[in-house]
Amino acid sequence: MDQSRRTFLRNSAIVTGSLTLGSSARLVFGDEEAKKNTDDISIDGDFPGGNIVVERIDGGQVDLHQDFRDTDDWFYWYFRVRGAAGRTITFRFTKGNPITARGPAVSIDRGETWSWTGSECVHGATFTYTFPAEADEVRFCLAIPYQEKNLLAFLARYKEHEHLLVEPHCQTKRGRTTRRLRVGNLGENPRYRLLFTCRHHSCEMMASWVLEGLLGRILSYTDDGRWFCENIQAVVVPFMDKDGVEDGDQGKNRRPHDHNRDYLGESIYPSTAELRKFIPQWSKGRLDMSLDLHCPWIRGESDERVFLVGGRNQKVWEQIVRFSKIIQQAQTGPLQYAPEDNIPWGVSWNKRKVPSSCSAWAANLPGIQIATTVEFPYANIHGIPTSIENSRQFGGDLAHAIRQYLETL
């Protein structure tokens, strides 16, 4: 079986009239009129990032669930519907409730732009959507996707920038190239060395929009940008789990362990193995900061806030506390961060006995001042909906806070 066919079967559960593809999909009709109305409807995840299993279409209701693949349970999903223009359809998730506080993210232009449906269309684990009459294809996702095409579009805007270097980081297990960026002062002796990583858990897409905003500020022709390009060199790996991002995997809790539990013993993933090899050589014993960007759970008061995660190293935690105050003061956008939302080591779920995460590894590298995980919610932050624009703005404010912190070391 060729690679394209394997990918198709992995990512797809297509239901079109009497044709069914996908081992767990089946088509059910309540009556002949319903059958006639659903003959032309197809639902699938056969595109980068797609993830869905369709169980049945019964008139105006679709039963479906997330494709867990090599995880036991999680909430990531992303699918498209074609042939439903002008109809109203209710989608019911049958395995848990994977819908955010803002409802699904929706795109009517094949994933180019996105908005939230809003909570009004959601009832428990179901949502109802009326398809515009002209909408040949509508995409729905847990949140606003960020795929390889988004990264390439971002890099294209800066392809002539003298302070950006794009280089291979590794080849993934499925033969893709994971990119590594270097930004800022690309000379041999920058004043500060920073590490930014993202998508250790492939489903955590909103963190990528924050990273894009952070990098945009570093590469901007502003006072901040000029300072960064004179004083820092940052190594950036935008997709630590590149295969998971493109295949539409959930990534979190992947068996036998996920990418962010791959920093003890011998790494089983090429991207983490290469990072553990490259960073100590590149940083020359003086890595100043490591930020690993993530997203938390999808809804609930404790997960609808930005927070930093503490580790066992008390000296590093003291610097995180100082940095937190600077972030709060640097904010200009609508998505507000508060230091009291941080989760120190030993509080709530932050009690992992085995320090196998990226931040735990970085906290023990020579010269490190700050090593932390930044958790950025999927849909809602203290009552304000996330968007591409305000997520990027938060990333820009984070960059400004990094500058202020480094200037006061």
Secondary structure, DSSP 8 states (H G I E B T S, - for coil): --HHHHHHHHH--EEETTEEESTT-----SSHHHHHHHTT-EEE--STT-B-EEEEEETTEEEEE---TTSSS----EEEEES-TT-EEEEEESSS----TT--EEESSTTSS-EE--GGGEETTEEEEE--TT-SEEEEESS----HHHHHHHHHHTTT-TTEEEEEEEE-TTS-EEEEEEEE--SS--SEEEEEEE-SSTT-THHHHHHHHHHHHHTSSSHHHHHHHHHEEEEEES-TTHHHHHHT---TT-SS--GGG--SSS-SSHHHHHHHHHHHHHHTT---EEEEEE---SSSGGGSS-EEE--S-HHHHHHHHHHHHHHHHH--SSS---GGG-B-TTSTT---SS--SHHHHHTTSTT-SEEEEEE--SSEETTEE--HHHHHHHHHHHHHHHHHHHHT-
